[in-house]
Amino acid sequence: MLDGANLYFSRAAVKLTLDVTALVDAPAPAAKAYGQAVGLGATRPGRIGSGFRQRFAIRVTGHVVRRIAREAGIGRIGVRVRPESDNHRLVVAFPWAHEQRARALAAAIVEVLDAFGAEHLPELMATVGERVHNEPPGNVPPTIRPKVPVVAVTGTNGKTTTSRMIAHIGRAAGLHVGWSSTDGVYFDGELVQYGDFSGPSGAGQVLSQPGIQLAVTETARGGILRRGVGVVSNDVSVVTNVTADHLGLGGIDTIDQLAEVKAVITHITRPRGWCVVNGDDPRTFAMRLGSPAKCWVFSRDPDSPSIRAVLDEGGRATTVLDGFITVLDQSTDAEPLLKVVDVPMTLSGLSHYNVENALAAASAALGLGLPRAAVIEGLSSFSPNENNPGRMNMYSLNGFTVVIDLAHNEAGLEALLEIMNGVRHEGGRLLLALGSPGDRADDMVSALGAIGARGADQVAIGHKSEYLRGRPPSELEAVFRAGAASVGVDDVPAYPTELEAAQALVGQGQPGDVVAVMALQDRASLDGWLRSLGATVDTAEDLKLKVERAQH
């Protein structure tokens, strides 16, 4: 039961995952007879197990849903039927307005499909249709209708940082701000509840805070797939990018399918709101076409074709012009906000991903109507360590640098290596602790091993012991090592936890080196341990000096 906008509809929907082996593997005459029995008319089922047969099954299934709904007195019903990579499986979705009756319709669909080969199918459909008609309606969808402005943020990388930046700007504007993310629910900077609240429950908790004036909701792939989006609409939607992550999970096997999931928040943006998209990511940029809202594009390149296209369409853009974060609009002069080097998260412009996150946050805040001064204050006072725990947190210890960063996929790891290279002294080494949850596909884990081994002078594996999800550590190690071996690196030790891997690498640190940990579960213990060694948290000025020294 999807409680809100989802991959199939912009409202609550039922999703059925069906095994249609009986129909796909039946002899063609039997399949054709079933199609005729349910009232489909002339058909060509195709050969057993083929793609043509799967498409036939899609057509039959959609017809069964509409036929039962008609028998139940439901005049019109939206139906989406999608194939899965396995030809024997289909996904069927239809909107729901009353839970008990919707569940009854789902059960009726299954009953008719399970009756493949049985006689009297028209009578069966009439019977189950009447049963659905007589079922008590039940509860309505719990999707929230917000009474305050909502910004929904999604993307593969940068969504947590961007949502935190937007919330920080909102507070700089004097608003009471609640936001939800992968590490908890916050209200005015205080943790309300710890945990992963990037789904609809997070949105619900944020909007229930007394006195709230602005809600910022991080909206992750998993929540959209499992339960849908928790609000009926948003005022601004932000999509940072779409890269390979979580593929092979929840029926999402390709980046294009992942982009389709991320685009859901843009479909429910109010027509008078703004759809903020990354103009340098073609999949993200295309999402503006499916949104009822106006487009506000961001790009590091002021001459990007995406900016020209959006300005011609009457939208707006945020870019970097002469070193300034700048807003462009066809009807006004270019408006500089502040220098990129004055935004601490960008590491003096070194971190390209965080330049983009800052552009996205500025676009969203201005799209909400927040004052220009608040945007400038918010971006210039947003500190990596203080305001963005677990993302690009940097420490100084005995003349070398330690970085704690989530870096949970290939793009995130490449961004981490970019940062490490940008702050190491001449002759300094890069020491990297790799890690991954156990449910990631082998090709992704192997790619992390290859990227890390190629980019760093020394790598180790630090297991996320609380996120192995049933996978033996030795199996993950083998995949990481295979990736490292593909680029000629064979010596990759492994440690039971992120903390133990960090301890091993930090113990080898020398002046000028950079040690980094891909940290998910041990962030707090890593911070405490580093401080106990005498490590100091880098301030914005410290980070700026490190970048300048590394560049000279």
C-alpha positions in Angstrom: 0.0 0.0 0.0 1.7 3.2 -1.2 0.4 6.0 0.9 1.4 8.9 -1.5 2.9 9.8 -4.8 5.0 7.0 -6.2 6.6 5.5 -9.3 3.2 4.8 -10.8 0.8 7.6 -9.9 1.0 11.0 -8.3 -1.3 9.8 -5.5 -1.7 6.8 -3.2 -1.7 3.5 -5.0 -1.7 -0.3 -4.6 1.3 -2.1 -6.0 1.0 -5.8 -6.7 4.0 -7.9 -7.7 2.6 -10.9 -9.5 4.0 -14.3 -10.6 2.4 -15.0 -13.9 4.3 -18.2 -14.7 1.0 -20.1 -15.5 0.2 -17.6 -18.2 3.7 -17.0 -19.6 4.6 -20.7 -19.8 1.3 -22.0 -21.0 0.9 -23.4 -24.6 -0.3 -20.7 -27.0 -3.8 -22.1 -27.4 -4.4 -22.1 -23.7 -3.0 -18.6 -23.2 -5.2 -17.4 -26.1 -8.3 -19.1 -24.6 -7.7 -17.4 -21.2 -7.4 -14.0 -23.0 -10.7 -14.6 -24.7 -12.4 -15.9 -21.6 -11.6 -12.7 -19.7 -13.0 -10.7 -22.6 -9.9 -9.5 -24.3 -10.9 -10.5 -27.9 -8.4 -11.3 -30.6 -4.8 -11.9 -29.3 -1.4 -13.3 -30.4 0.2 -14.6 -27.2 3.6 -15.4 -28.7 5.8 -18.3 -27.9 6.3 -19.6 -24.3 8.6 -17.6 -22.1 9.3 -15.0 -24.7 9.2 -11.2 -24.4 6.1 -11.3 -26.7 4.4 -13.6 -24.2 5.3 -11.2 -21.3 3.8 -8.3 -23.2 0.7 -10.4 -23.8 0.5 -11.1 -20.1 0.8 -7.3 -19.5 -2.2 -6.7 -21.7 -4.2 -9.5 -20.2 -3.5 -8.4 -16.6 -4.4 -4.8 -17.3 -7.7 -5.9 -18.9 -8.5 -8.1 -15.9 -8.0 -5.2 -13.5 -10.3 -2.9 -15.5 -12.9 -5.7 -16.0 -13.1 -6.5 -12.2 -13.3 -2.8 -11.4 -16.1 -2.3 -13.8 -18.0 -5.3 -12.3 -17.5 -3.6 -8.9 -19.1 -0.4 -10.1 -15.9 1.5 -10.5 -16.4 3.5 -13.7 -12.8 4.4 -14.5 -9.6 3.3 -12.9 -6.0 4.1 -13.7 -3.9 1.0 -14.2 -0.1 0.6 -14.7 1.3 -2.8 -15.6 5.1 -3.0 -15.8 7.4 -5.9 -16.7 10.2 -7.0 -14.5 13.6 -8.4 -15.7 12.2 -11.9 -15.0 9.6 -12.6 -17.7 7.5 -14.5 -15.2 6.9 -11.4 -13.0 4.8 -8.3 -13.5 4.0 -5.3 -11.3 0.5 -3.9 -11.3 -0.5 -0.7 -9.8 -3.8 1.3 -9.4 -4.8 4.3 -7.3 -6.7 3.9 -4.1 -9.1 6.2 -2.2 -10.4 3.7 0.4 -8.0 1.1 1.9 -10.3 -1.8 2.6 -12.0 -1.8 -0.8 -8.6 -1.4 -2.5 -7.2 -4.4 -0.8 -10.3 -6.4 -1.8 -9.8 -5.4 -5.4 -6.2 -6.5 -5.2 -7.2 -9.9 -3.8 -9.9 -10.2 -6.6 -7.3 -9.6 -9.3 -5.0 -12.3 -7.9 -8.0 -14.7 -7.6 -8.9 -14.3 -11.3 -5.3 -14.6 -12.5 -4.8 -17.7 -10.3 -7.9 -19.2 -12.1 -5.9 -19.6 -15.3 -7.3 -22.6 -17.1 -10.5 -22.7 -15.1 -14.0 -22.6 -16.6 -16.6 -19.9 -16.1 -14.1 -17.0 -15.8 -16.8 -14.4 -16.7 -18.9 -15.6 -13.9 -15.9 -15.6 -11.5 -15.1 -12.0 -12.5 -18.7 -11.0 -11.8 -18.6 -12.7 -8.4 -15.4 -11.1 -7.2 -16.5 -7.7 -8.6 -19.7 -7.9 -6.5 -17.6 -8.8 -3.5 -15.4 -5.8 -4.0 -18.5 -3.6 -4.5 -19.9 -4.8 -1.1 -16.7 -4.4 0.8 -16.7 -1.5 3.4 -14.6 1.4 2.1 -12.1 1.6 5.0 -9.6 4.4 5.7 -8.6 7.1 3.3 -4.8 7.6 2.4 -2.8 9.2 5.2 -1.0 11.5 2.8 -0.4 14.9 4.5 -1.7 18.2 3.0 1.0 20.6 4.3 0.0 23.9 5.8 3.5 25.4 5.6 6.0 25.6 2.6 7.7 22.2 1.9 11.0 21.6 0.1 11.5 18.0 -1.1 15.1 17.1 -1.9 16.2 13.9 -3.6 19.2 12.7 -5.7 21.9 10.0 -5.5 24.6 12.2 -4.0 24.3 15.4 -2.0 20.6 15.3 -0.9 21.5 15.3 2.8 24.0 18.2 2.5 21.6 20.2 0.3 18.6 19.7 2.6 20.7 20.7 5.6 21.9 23.8 3.7 18.3 24.8 2.8 17.2 24.4 6.4 20.2 26.4 7.6 19.2 29.2 5.2 15.7 29.0 6.4 16.9 29.5 10.0 19.1 32.4 8.8 15.8 34.0 7.5 14.4 33.7 11.1 12.0 30.8 10.4 11.3 27.8 12.6 12.5 25.0 10.4 12.0 21.3 10.6 13.9 18.8 8.4 14.2 15.1 8.0 17.1 13.1 6.6 18.9 9.8 6.6 20.2 10.5 10.1 17.1 11.9 11.9 14.4 14.4 12.3 15.5 17.9 13.4 13.6 21.0 14.5 15.5 24.3 14.7 18.8 22.5 14.8 17.9 20.1 17.6 17.6 16.4 17.1 14.0 15.2 17.6 14.5 11.6 16.7 17.5 9.6 15.5 17.3 7.2 12.6 16.8 7.1 8.9 13.7 9.3 8.3 14.1 9.9 4.5 10.7 8.4 3.9 7.1 9.5 4.5 7.3 9.0 8.2 10.0 11.6 8.4 7.9 14.1 6.5 5.0 13.4 8.9 7.2 13.9 12.0 8.6 17.2 10.6 5.2 18.6 9.8 3.8 17.7 13.2 6.3 19.9 15.0 4.5 22.8 16.9 5.3 26.2 15.4 6.9 24.9 12.3 7.2 27.5 9.4 9.2 25.6 6.8 9.7 21.9 6.2 12.6 20.4 4.3 12.3 16.7 3.6 15.0 14.5 2.2 13.2 12.0 0.0 15.1 8.8 -0.7 14.6 6.1 -3.3 13.6 3.4 -0.8 10.8 5.4 0.8 9.3 6.3 -2.6 9.3 2.6 -3.6 8.1 1.1 -0.3 5.5 3.7 0.8 5.4 6.6 -1.6 5.9 10.3 -0.8 4.4 11.5 2.5 2.9 14.8 1.3 0.3 15.6 -1.3 2.4 18.4 -2.8 5.6 20.4 -2.3 6.4 24.0 -3.0 9.9 23.4 -4.3 11.4 20.1 -5.4 15.2 19.6 -5.7 17.0 16.8 -7.6 20.8 17.0 -7.2 21.8 14.2 -9.6 21.3 10.6 -10.6 24.1 8.1 -10.6 24.5 4.4 -10.0 23.4 3.4 -6.5 21.1 0.7 -5.0 20.7 -0.9 -8.4 19.3 -4.4 -8.3 17.0 -3.5 -5.3 13.3 -3.1 -5.4 12.9 -3.8 -9.1 15.2 -0.9 -10.0 18.0 -2.3 -12.2 19.1 0.6 -14.3 20.1 4.3 -13.8 17.2 5.3 -16.1 14.7 3.5 -13.8 16.3 5.1 -10.8 15.9 8.5 -12.4 12.2 7.7 -12.9 11.9 7.0 -9.1 13.7 10.3 -8.2 11.4 12.3 -10.5 8.4 11.5 -8.4 8.9 14.6 -6.2 8.9 16.8 -9.3 5.5 15.5 -10.4 3.8 16.8 -7.2 5.4 20.3 -7.1 2.8 23.1 -7.0 2.3 24.8 -10.4 3.3 28.1 -8.8 6.4 26.5 -7.2 9.8 25.6 -8.6 11.4 22.4 -9.8 15.1 22.8 -9.2 17.2 20.5 -11.3 20.9 19.9 -12.2 21.5 21.1 -15.7 24.7 19.1 -16.0 23.0 15.8 -15.5 20.8 14.9 -18.5 18.5 12.6 -16.6 17.9 15.2 -13.9 17.5 18.0 -16.4 14.8 16.1 -18.3 12.7 15.9 -15.1 11.6 19.5 -15.7 9.4 18.3 -18.6 7.2 16.2 -16.3 6.7 18.8 -13.6 3.8 21.3 -13.4 6.1 23.8 -11.8 8.5 26.3 -13.3 12.1 25.2 -13.8 15.0 26.6 -11.9 18.2 25.0 -13.2 21.7 25.0 -11.7 25.0 24.4 -13.4 28.6 25.3 -12.7 28.9 26.3 -16.3 27.3 29.7 -17.1 27.3 28.8 -20.8 25.6 25.5 -20.3 22.9 24.7 -23.0 20.6 23.8 -20.1 20.7 27.3 -18.7 20.0 28.8 -22.1 17.1 26.4 -22.6 15.5 27.2 -19.2 15.9 30.9 -19.5 14.3 30.8 -22.9 11.4 28.8 -21.3 10.9 31.6 -18.8 12.7 29.9 -15.9 15.7 30.9 -13.8 19.2 29.6 -13.3 21.9 29.7 -10.7 25.5 29.3 -11.8 29.1 30.4 -11.1 30.0 33.6 -12.9 33.4 35.3 -12.4 33.8 33.3 -9.2 30.4 34.3 -7.8 27.3 32.2 -7.1 25.0 34.1 -9.5 21.3 34.1 -10.3 20.2 34.5 -13.9 16.8 35.6 -15.2 16.0 36.8 -18.7 14.1 39.9 -17.4 16.8 41.2 -15.0 20.6 41.7 -14.8 22.7 38.9 -13.4 22.6 38.9 -9.6 25.7 37.9 -7.8 25.2 36.5 -4.3 28.6 35.6 -2.8 32.0 34.2 -3.9 32.3 30.5 -4.1 35.4 30.6 -2.0 33.3 32.2 0.8 31.1 29.0 1.0 33.0 26.7 3.4 31.4 23.6 2.1 33.0 24.1 -1.3 36.6 24.0 0.1 37.4 27.2 -1.8 35.7 25.8 -4.8 37.7 22.6 -4.8 34.7 20.3 -4.1 32.7 20.4 -7.3 29.9 18.4 -5.8 29.5 20.8 -3.0 29.6 23.8 -5.4 26.6 22.1 -7.0 24.9 21.5 -3.7 25.3 25.2 -2.8 23.8 26.2 -6.2 20.9 23.9 -5.6 20.3 25.2 -2.0 20.5 28.8 -3.1 18.0 28.1 -5.9 15.5 26.4 -3.6 15.7 29.1 -1.0 15.2 31.9 -3.4 12.4 29.9 -5.1 10.7 29.8 -1.7 11.0 33.6 -1.6 13.5 33.7 1.2 15.6 37.0 1.3 18.8 37.2 -0.6 20.6 38.3 2.6 19.5 35.1 4.3 20.8 33.0 1.4 24.2 34.7 1.6 24.4 34.4 5.4 23.2 30.7 5.4 25.7 29.6 2.7 28.7 31.5 4.3 28.0 30.2 7.8 27.3 26.6 6.9 30.3 24.6 8.3 31.1 21.1 7.2 31.9 19.8 10.7 29.3 21.7 12.7 26.3 21.7 10.4 26.9 18.7 8.2 27.9 15.7 10.4 29.2 12.7 8.5 29.8 14.6 5.3 33.3 15.9 4.5 34.1 16.3 8.2 37.8 17.2 8.5 40.3 17.1 11.3 44.0 18.0 11.9 46.2 15.5 13.8 50.0 15.5 14.1 50.4 17.4 10.8 48.1 15.3 8.7 44.4 15.5 7.8 41.6 13.0 8.6 38.4 13.0 6.6 35.1 11.3 7.6 32.6 11.1 4.8 29.7 8.9 3.8 30.9 8.4 0.2 28.4 5.5 -0.3 28.8 4.9 -4.0 31.2 5.4 -6.9 30.4 9.1 -7.5 30.7 9.8 -3.7 34.0 8.0 -3.5 35.4 10.0 -6.5 34.2 13.2 -4.8 36.0 12.1 -1.6 39.2 11.4 -3.5 38.9 14.8 -5.1 38.8 16.4 -1.7 41.7 14.3 -0.4 43.9 15.3 -3.3 43.0 18.9 -2.8 44.3 19.2 0.8 47.3 16.9 0.8 50.8 18.4 0.8 53.3 17.7 -1.9 54.7 14.3 -1.2 51.9 13.4 1.1 50.0 10.1 0.8 46.4 9.2 0.6 45.2 6.4 3.0 41.6 5.2 2.5 39.3 3.0 4.4 36.7 1.5 2.1 33.4 0.0 3.1 29.9 -0.9 1.8 26.6 -2.2 3.2 26.1 -5.9 2.4 23.1 -5.4 0.1 25.0 -3.6 -2.6 25.5 -5.3 -6.0 28.9 -7.0 -6.6 29.7 -4.7 -9.6 29.3 -1.6 -7.4 31.4 -3.0 -4.6 34.1 -4.1 -7.1 34.0 -0.6 -8.6 34.6 0.9 -5.2 37.6 -1.3 -4.7 39.0 -0.3 -8.1 38.4 3.4 -7.7 39.8 3.4 -4.2 42.9 1.4 -5.1 43.6 3.5 -8.1 43.1 6.8 -6.4 44.8 6.2 -3.0 48.3 5.1 -2.0 47.0 2.6 0.5 43.6 1.1 1.0 42.0 -1.0 3.7 38.5 -2.4 4.2 36.5 -1.3 7.2 33.3 -3.3 7.5 29.9 -1.7 8.3 29.2 -4.5 10.8 25.7 -3.3 11.5 24.8 -3.0 7.8 26.0 -6.4 6.5 22.4 -7.4 6.0 23.1 -11.1 6.2 26.1 -11.0 3.9 29.4 -12.6 5.3 32.2 -10.1 5.6 34.6 -12.5 3.8 32.3 -12.3 0.7 32.4 -8.5 0.7 36.2 -8.6 1.2 36.6 -10.9 -1.8 34.7 -8.5 -4.1 36.5 -5.4 -2.9 39.9 -7.2 -3.4 38.9 -8.3 -6.9 38.2 -4.7 -7.8 41.5 -3.6 -6.3 43.4 -6.4 -8.1 41.9 -5.2 -11.4 44.0 -2.1 -11.1 47.1 -3.9 -9.8 46.7 -3.6 -6.1 46.8 -6.8 -4.1 47.5 -5.8 -0.5 44.1 -4.8 0.9 43.8 -5.7 4.7 40.3 -5.9 6.2 39.0 -4.9 9.7 35.7 -5.7 11.5 34.6 -2.1 11.8 35.1 1.4 10.3 36.7 2.5 13.6 39.3 -0.3 13.6 40.2 0.4 10.0 40.6 4.1 10.8 42.8 3.3 13.8 45.1 1.2 11.6 45.5 3.9 8.9 45.7 6.8 11.3 48.5 4.9 13.1 50.5 5.1 9.9 49.7 8.8 9.2 52.7 11.2 8.6 52.8 15.0 8.2 51.2 15.9 4.8 49.2 12.7 4.5 45.4 12.5 4.2 43.5 9.6 5.9 39.8 9.1 4.9 37.1 6.8 6.1 33.9 6.0 4.2 31.9 6.1 7.4 28.3 5.2 8.0 27.8 3.6 11.4 30.9 4.7 13.4 30.8 8.4 12.8 30.2 9.4 16.4 32.8 6.9 17.8 35.3 8.1 15.1 34.8 11.7 16.2 35.3 10.8 19.9 38.3 8.7 19.3 40.0 11.4 17.1 39.4 14.1 19.7 40.8 11.8 22.4 44.1 11.7 20.4 44.2 15.5 20.3 42.8 16.0 16.8 41.2 19.4 16.2 38.1 20.0 14.1 39.0 22.1 11.0 37.3 25.5 10.9 36.2 27.1 7.6 39.5 29.2 7.8 41.5 26.0 8.4 40.0 24.4 5.4 40.7 27.4 3.2 44.4 27.5 4.3 44.8 23.7 3.7 43.6 24.1 0.1 45.8 27.2 -0.5 48.9 25.4 0.9 48.2 22.3 -1.2 47.9 24.4 -4.4 51.2 26.1 -3.9 
